[in-house]
Amino acid sequence: MPFIRVSYMKPQYEPSQLERVSQTIMHALIQHFNVPADDLFQVFHAHDPAEFYYSNNYLGVERSNELLLIQITLKSGRKTEQKTSFYRTLAEQLSRTVPMRTEDVFVVLIDTEFEDWSFGNGIAQMLHQ
């Protein structure tokens, strides 16, 4: 039940590249977190350069204007090993499929609980499973 937001600077990515980003994120989520294949909720946000700020070298990572900020909100409970292998796999797969630099893959996971989700109809569906 992840909800994904991907932010990037205009005009760095073409629609076909964004489709590959979407597919690659989903593949990594399925592989590392056992997310169902039809659990697809992603939003992409293109920003003008005046709306997109980042550190070029925070923590020794040299970023470029092709930076993707990937925010994934999902159910809590994943182990540190799962998360770190997810980050590595996602960066490596995006570098091949888009293609892009691994340095430009910035990921943040936001853990939530079942009661934090409504998939429609004003119901917390995950509480009733």
DATA-V191900 format. One record per pair of residues at least 12 apart in sequence whose C-alpha atoms are under 8 Angstrom apart, sorted by the first residue. I is the first residue (numbers start at 1). J is the second residue. D is the distance in whole Angstrom. If there is no record, write none. Layout:
<<I:J:D> <I:J:D>>
This chain:
<<1:35:7> <1:39:6> <1:40:8> <1:74:6> <1:75:7> <2:35:8> <2:39:7> <2:40:8> <2:41:7> <2:72:6> <2:73:5> <2:74:4> <2:75:7> <3:40:8> <3:41:5> <3:42:6> <3:72:6> <3:73:5> <3:74:7> <4:41:6> <4:42:5> <4:43:6> <4:70:7> <4:71:6> <4:72:5> <4:73:6> <5:42:6> <5:43:5> <5:44:6> <5:45:7> <5:69:8> <5:70:6> <5:71:5> <5:72:7> <6:42:8> <6:43:6> <6:44:5> <6:45:6> <6:68:7> <6:69:6> <6:70:5> <6:71:6> <7:44:6> <7:45:5> <7:46:6> <7:47:7> <7:68:6> <7:69:5> <7:70:7> <8:45:6> <8:46:5> <8:47:6> <8:52:8> <8:66:7> <8:67:6> <8:68:5> <8:69:6> <9:46:6> <9:47:5> <9:48:6> <9:49:6> <9:52:6> <9:65:7> <9:66:7> <9:67:7> <10:46:6> <10:47:6> <10:48:5> <10:49:7> <11:46:8> <12:65:7> <12:66:6> <13:66:8> <17:98:5> <18:98:8> <20:97:6> <20:98:6> <21:94:7> <21:97:8> <21:98:7> <22:42:7> <24:90:7> <24:93:7> <24:94:6> <24:97:7> <25:90:7> <26:40:7> <28:86:7> <28:89:7> <28:90:6> <29:86:7> <32:82:6> <32:83:8> <32:85:8> <32:86:6> <33:78:7> <33:82:7> <61:103:6> <62:103:6> <63:103:6> <63:104:5> <64:104:7> <66:100:8> <66:104:6> <67:103:8> <67:104:4> <67:105:6> <67:106:7> <68:104:6> <68:105:5> <68:106:6> <69:105:7> <69:106:5> <69:107:6> <70:105:7> <70:106:6> <70:107:5> <70:108:6> <71:107:6> <71:108:5> <71:109:6> <71:110:7> <72:107:8> <72:108:6> <72:109:5> <72:110:6> <73:109:6> <73:110:5> <73:111:6> <73:112:7> <74:109:7> <74:110:6> <74:111:5> <74:112:6> <75:111:5> <75:112:5> <75:113:5> <75:114:7> <76:111:4> <76:112:5> <76:113:6> <77:111:8> <87:107:7> <91:103:8> <91:105:6> <114:126:5> <114:127:6> <115:127:6>>
